[in-house]
Structures are given as C-alpha cells and as structure tokens.
C-alpha cells in the first residue's frame, strides 16, 4: 500500500510555518482509510486556503493514488488549533 502519511507530509510541509507540528493519524473504518491531518493553529488557514481551494487540491492528489483495496482513502483536516512545539 502507498505510504499516504509520507505523501501528505510531503505536500503539506512547504505550506506551513511549523512543520514540526504536523501530525497525521490513520483510522481504519469499514469503508475508508481515514487520514486525519492536524497542524499548528496558525497554519490551518494555509492548509485549507481561500474558499478551501488548497485543501481541495491536496485531496485531489491524495485521492488520485490508486490502491488495490475496496476501501477508499479519505483526508480529514482537523480545524482544531494545535499550539506549535
């Protein structure tokens, strides 16, 4: 299976001011492999972008990767602020 954590980190790191605060949690459900992205509070806007365009572009890239599994991949961007370390 593709390393989605590494892919998401590679995409998000240049967008944020606090790359050390990036956390990605993988949760498996019946239908999805859900990746929950958490960044520092002041970086949330950079990752989501104006009108959600950046978040949409990130999701498009992540969703375009094919996996041999009936489950789909889903990216959730947590908008709960996380203070930088």
Rosetta silent file (secondary structure, phi, psi, omega in degrees, C-alpha in Angstrom):
SEQUENCE: XXXXXXXXXXXXXXXXXXXXXXXXXXXXXXXXXXXXXXXXXXXXXXXXXXXXXXXXXXXXXXXXXXXXXXXXXXXXXXXXXXXXX
SCORE:     score description
SCORE:     0.000 S_00000001
   1 L     0.000  144.016  178.231    0.000    0.000    0.000 S_00000001
   2 L   -61.396  143.805  178.013    1.141    3.518   -0.751 S_00000001
   3 L   -83.163   88.551 -176.385    2.567    5.439    2.200 S_00000001
   4 H   -68.116  -32.052  177.553   -0.134    8.092    2.406 S_00000001
   5 H   -60.454  -43.924  179.851    1.325    9.643    5.565 S_00000001
   6 H   -66.448  -41.327  178.910    4.552   10.369    3.709 S_00000001
   7 H   -61.139  -48.006 -179.384    2.651   11.697    0.681 S_00000001
   8 H   -64.105  -42.583  178.344    0.516   14.042    2.791 S_00000001
   9 H   -61.484  -42.416  179.689    3.549   15.233    4.771 S_00000001
  10 H   -62.025  -38.165 -179.651    5.458   15.936    1.550 S_00000001
  11 H   -74.192  -42.551 -171.017    2.585   18.042    0.212 S_00000001
  12 H   -81.345  -33.210 -174.610    1.786   19.929    3.426 S_00000001
  13 H   -51.988  -46.935 -179.974    5.297   20.673    4.775 S_00000001
  14 L   -68.086  -14.697 -176.752    6.109   23.525    2.330 S_00000001
  15 L   -86.246  -20.835 -171.025    2.752   25.174    3.086 S_00000001
  16 L  -107.598  157.863  176.138    3.135   25.559    6.850 S_00000001
  17 L   -89.084  -19.178 -178.624    5.330   27.659    9.138 S_00000001
  18 L  -123.753   73.091 -177.880    5.519   24.953   11.813 S_00000001
  19 H   -63.763  -22.747  179.465    6.281   21.661   10.021 S_00000001
  20 H   -69.488  -16.819 -178.706    7.276   20.071   13.329 S_00000001
  21 H   -91.626   -0.126  179.938    3.632   20.354   14.439 S_00000001
  22 L   -69.901  127.339  175.088    2.272   18.237   11.568 S_00000001
  23 E  -131.357  135.876  178.094    0.520   15.118   12.838 S_00000001
  24 E  -128.243  122.029  179.906   -1.234   12.521   10.718 S_00000001
  25 E  -111.760  133.660  178.457   -3.356    9.837   12.313 S_00000001
  26 E  -103.203  126.284  178.212   -4.662    6.863   10.321 S_00000001
  27 E  -124.248  127.664 -179.736   -8.044    5.458   11.295 S_00000001
  28 E  -102.080  126.845  176.221   -9.489    2.438    9.516 S_00000001
  29 L  -115.743 -175.111 -179.917  -13.259    2.112    9.231 S_00000001
  30 L   -62.878  -33.981 -175.034  -15.469   -0.334    7.353 S_00000001
  31 L  -112.738  -15.810 -171.413  -15.370    1.765    4.182 S_00000001
  32 E  -135.000  154.831  158.604  -12.370    4.073    4.487 S_00000001
  33 E  -102.135  108.160 -174.371   -8.744    4.511    5.388 S_00000001
  34 E  -101.709  125.364  177.263   -9.127    7.906    7.010 S_00000001
  35 E  -107.403  120.468 -177.765   -6.078   10.132    7.443 S_00000001
  36 E  -104.623  113.770 -177.218   -6.598   12.935    9.955 S_00000001
  37 E   -95.681  127.263  175.719   -4.232   15.850    9.446 S_00000001
  38 E  -124.569  131.788  177.904   -3.529   18.213   12.333 S_00000001
  39 L  -128.884  172.919  178.183   -1.305   21.290   12.015 S_00000001
  40 L   -60.133  150.138 -176.125   -0.462   24.275   14.218 S_00000001
  41 H   -52.942  -42.662 -178.852   -3.367   26.666   14.757 S_00000001
  42 H   -79.221   -3.507  176.883   -1.931   29.480   12.668 S_00000001
  43 H   -98.706  -10.660 -177.327   -1.210   27.042    9.809 S_00000001
  44 H   -58.323  -44.704  179.674   -4.773   25.738    9.444 S_00000001
  45 H   -61.702  -35.824  178.739   -5.720   28.608    7.136 S_00000001
  46 H   -67.526  -37.755 -178.289   -2.695   27.959    4.929 S_00000001
  47 H   -75.747  -36.165  179.447   -3.589   24.288    4.542 S_00000001
  48 H   -79.028  -42.740  178.327   -7.279   24.951    3.875 S_00000001
  49 L    79.148  169.524  179.690   -6.691   28.013    1.682 S_00000001
  50 H   -64.542  126.262 -178.126   -9.083   30.645    0.447 S_00000001
  51 H    57.912   18.248  177.348  -12.508   29.044   -0.098 S_00000001
  52 H    78.722   14.514 -176.862  -10.908   25.643    0.567 S_00000001
  53 H   -65.426  -39.842 -179.695   -9.009   25.578   -2.731 S_00000001
  54 H   -67.793  -45.264  178.283   -5.729   24.352   -1.213 S_00000001
  55 H   -60.061  -40.628  178.896   -7.480   21.619    0.792 S_00000001
  56 H   -63.501  -41.433  178.758   -9.348   20.573   -2.333 S_00000001
  57 H   -65.447  -41.781  178.126   -6.107   20.355   -4.326 S_00000001
  58 H   -61.781  -45.785  179.485   -4.432   18.276   -1.598 S_00000001
  59 H   -62.385  -39.979  178.987   -7.414   15.916   -1.504 S_00000001
  60 H   -58.795  -43.876  179.368   -7.395   15.602   -5.305 S_00000001
  61 H   -65.062  -47.994 -177.807   -3.756   14.479   -5.248 S_00000001
  62 H   -63.652  -43.671 -177.816   -4.277   12.045   -2.363 S_00000001
  63 H   -70.614  -21.223 -177.673   -7.480   10.588   -3.839 S_00000001
  64 H   -76.796  -14.773  178.661   -5.874   10.118   -7.262 S_00000001
  65 L   -75.495  125.318 -177.722   -3.461    7.492   -5.904 S_00000001
  66 L   -85.034  140.965  174.728   -4.839    4.057   -6.684 S_00000001
  67 L  -129.434  148.748  177.201   -4.849    1.287   -4.116 S_00000001
  68 L   -89.202   75.630 -176.945   -5.747   -2.377   -4.533 S_00000001
  69 L  -161.180  142.818  178.105   -8.383   -2.409   -1.864 S_00000001
  70 L   -69.929  -18.292  178.711  -12.163   -1.999   -1.829 S_00000001
  71 L   -77.767  151.776  178.064  -11.788    0.686    0.843 S_00000001
  72 E  -103.816  161.600  177.715  -11.309    4.295   -0.178 S_00000001
  73 E   -98.391  138.129  178.223   -8.891    6.841    1.223 S_00000001
  74 E  -133.312  137.802  177.967  -10.254    9.949    2.899 S_00000001
  75 E  -110.318  125.084  177.804   -8.348   13.007    4.149 S_00000001
  76 E  -115.941  126.093  177.734   -9.755   14.979    7.075 S_00000001
  77 E  -100.418  112.690  179.819   -8.139   18.283    8.016 S_00000001
  78 L   -71.163  128.442  178.253   -8.699   18.964   11.703 S_00000001
  79 L   -97.860    9.912  174.148   -9.521   22.601   12.264 S_00000001
  80 L   -77.343  127.384 -176.700   -8.886   22.348   15.985 S_00000001
  81 L   -65.659  142.249  175.406   -5.903   24.532   16.787 S_00000001
  82 L  -128.563  122.442 -178.663   -2.714   22.900   17.967 S_00000001
  83 L   -66.908  139.837  177.433   -0.058   25.103   19.518 S_00000001
  84 L   -64.385  148.824 -179.233    3.389   24.839   17.880 S_00000001
  85 L   -79.687    0.000    0.000    6.001   22.921   19.844 S_00000001
